[in-house]
Structures are given as C-alpha cells and as structure tokens.
Amino acid sequence: MKKSMLDILACPIDKDYPLELFEILSEGQIVKEGILFCTKCNRYYPIIDEIPVMLPDELREKQRDIDFLKKWQGKIPDKVIKQGNPWQL
C-alpha cells in the first residue's frame, strides 16, 4: 500500500478519517505489512502483501486476522492486540 493512500482511506464501518497507520514492514513509501487502525471504533485492518484488507466484520476471515496478530504481535501496539475489533488475542 502506498502511504499516500492514507489521504483517501476511511473506516468502512463508521467512516472515521484519518486512519492510524502502524508499519511493520515497509520499503520507502510502500507498506508491505502493517495495520490500519480506526481510533473511533477501535477496528483494525491488516495490510497483507501491500493490500489493505478493509472488509466489514461479517466478510473477514477470523483465523487469518488472528494468525496475522500472532505473527506480528511484538510489533503491533497493545491497543490493537488487546482491544482491537473485531477480534483480539
């Protein structure tokens, strides 16, 4: 995901803008792995292989999100790990 996309992305649930970005792996202006976080509803959206996965809760894959959180647990803030929606560790 290009960092410049932060200027146009909003939470699909409550339309809050701007989203907070937590970079895990990046190269220059490209975020390869990371988290987009809505401070209004505490919902997180993983960035996997440069693609932000911004689906409504009912269309998200719970196990994929949990696996992502476990894989990057040491690099993701506690507010995402312990209080993030729709799932936490």
C-alpha positions as CSV (number, residue, x, y, z in Angstrom):
1,M,0.0,0.0,0.0
2,K,1.3,3.4,-0.8
3,K,1.5,5.7,2.2
4,S,-0.2,8.4,0.2
5,M,-3.4,6.2,0.3
6,L,-3.9,7.4,3.9
7,D,-5.2,10.6,2.5
8,I,-8.2,8.8,1.0
9,L,-8.9,5.8,3.2
10,A,-11.6,5.9,5.9
11,C,-13.1,3.3,8.2
12,P,-15.7,1.4,6.2
13,I,-17.8,0.9,9.3
14,D,-18.1,4.4,10.8
15,K,-16.4,6.5,8.0
16,D,-13.9,7.9,10.5
17,Y,-10.9,9.6,8.9
18,P,-7.9,9.6,9.0
19,L,-6.9,6.1,10.0
20,E,-3.8,5.5,12.1
21,L,-1.0,3.5,10.3
22,F,1.3,1.1,12.1
23,E,4.0,0.0,9.8
24,I,5.5,-3.5,10.3
25,L,7.5,-3.9,7.0
26,S,8.0,-1.1,4.6
27,E,10.2,0.0,1.7
28,G,10.3,3.7,1.1
29,Q,6.7,4.9,0.6
30,I,5.3,1.3,0.3
31,V,3.9,-0.5,3.3
32,K,4.2,-4.3,2.7
33,E,2.8,-5.4,6.1
34,G,1.0,-3.3,8.7
35,I,-2.2,-2.3,10.4
36,L,-4.7,0.5,9.7
37,F,-6.5,1.4,12.9
38,C,-9.7,3.4,13.4
39,T,-9.5,5.3,16.7
40,K,-13.2,5.8,16.8
41,C,-14.4,2.2,16.8
42,N,-11.0,0.5,17.6
43,R,-11.3,-1.6,14.5
44,Y,-8.1,-2.7,12.8
45,Y,-7.5,-3.6,9.2
46,P,-4.4,-5.7,8.3
47,I,-2.2,-4.7,5.4
48,I,-1.0,-8.0,3.9
49,D,1.3,-8.2,0.9
50,E,0.8,-4.4,0.3
51,I,-3.0,-4.8,0.3
52,P,-5.2,-3.2,3.0
53,V,-7.9,-5.7,3.9
54,M,-10.8,-3.4,4.7
55,L,-13.8,-5.6,4.8
56,P,-16.9,-5.5,7.1
57,D,-16.7,-7.9,10.0
58,E,-19.0,-10.5,8.6
59,L,-16.8,-10.9,5.5
60,R,-13.5,-11.1,7.3
61,E,-11.6,-14.3,7.9
62,K,-11.2,-14.6,11.7
63,Q,-8.4,-17.1,11.6
64,R,-6.4,-15.1,9.1
65,D,-6.7,-12.0,11.3
66,I,-5.7,-13.9,14.4
67,D,-2.8,-15.5,12.6
68,F,-1.7,-12.0,11.4
69,L,-1.9,-10.7,15.0
70,K,0.1,-13.6,16.4
71,K,2.8,-13.4,13.7
72,W,3.4,-9.7,14.3
73,Q,2.5,-9.5,18.0
74,G,5.8,-7.9,19.0
75,K,5.4,-5.1,16.5
76,I,1.8,-4.2,16.9
77,P,0.6,-1.9,19.7
78,D,-1.3,-3.3,22.7
79,K,-4.4,-1.3,21.8
80,V,-4.7,-3.3,18.7
81,I,-3.7,-6.7,20.2
82,K,-5.9,-6.4,23.3
83,Q,-8.7,-4.0,22.4
84,G,-8.9,-4.1,18.7
85,N,-12.1,-5.1,16.9
86,P,-13.4,-7.4,15.7
87,W,-11.0,-9.9,17.4
88,Q,-8.2,-9.7,19.9
89,L,-5.5,-12.1,21.2
